[in-house]
Amino acid sequence: MLDTARLSDVIKQQGLTVSTLADNIGIDRSTFYRKLKSGGGTFLLWEIDSIVKYLGLTGHDALDIFLS
């Protein structure tokens, strides 16, 4: 399950918003918010990969956030 609090913290630390992240990785904002609200279990692999790459997460950080 996704650690939504940690993902939100990383987004804020980078000076981004969830809306900005969603726009930049090609996910509709409302879809992104809905997936976060549901615990992140519905994110597709390409979406997770895009988030990880855009935020520049290390493998360890990505595992902590997406497989907590």
N, C-alpha and C positions, 0 to 999 in steps of 0.2 A: 504494500500500500504506500502511496505517496505521502511524504512528509510535507504537507502543504505549508506549514509554518516555516519550515526551513527554506523551501523554495521561495516563498514570499520574502523572506529575509535576504536571500541572495539577490533577488530581483531589485529590492530596495537599495542594497549595498552598492549595486552597480548604477544607481541613479535612474533606474527604469521603472516603468509601471507595467502591470499585467497587460494592459491594453497595448502598450508599445511593443512588448515582447510578442504578443499574439500577432499583431500586424506584421512584424518583421520576420516571423517564421511561417506566415501564411495560414494561420488558423483564425477563423472568425472569432471576434472578441467574445461574443455571447457563448459560443461553443467552448472556448477556453475557460471562461468563468464557470460554466456548468460542469465541466470536467473537474475543475478544482473543487467545487462545492461537493461533488459526489465522491471525493476522496482520491481522485486521480486514476482510478482503476480502468477508466475507459480511454486513456491516452493510447494512441497507436504508436507502434515502434518508431515510425518515421517522425512522429511529433516529438517523442522523447529525445530522439537523436538530434533533432533540430534545436530543441531547448538546450540540451547539453552543449552543443557546438556554439550556439549563439551566446550563451552565458560563459563559455570557456571553462566549464567545470572539469575537474580532474576525474579520473575513473572512480577514485575512492568517494569523492563528493557525490558523483552521479549515483553510485550504488546506495549511499546513505540517504539520499533524497528519494529516489525512485523505488528502492526495495527495502524500505525501513519496516 
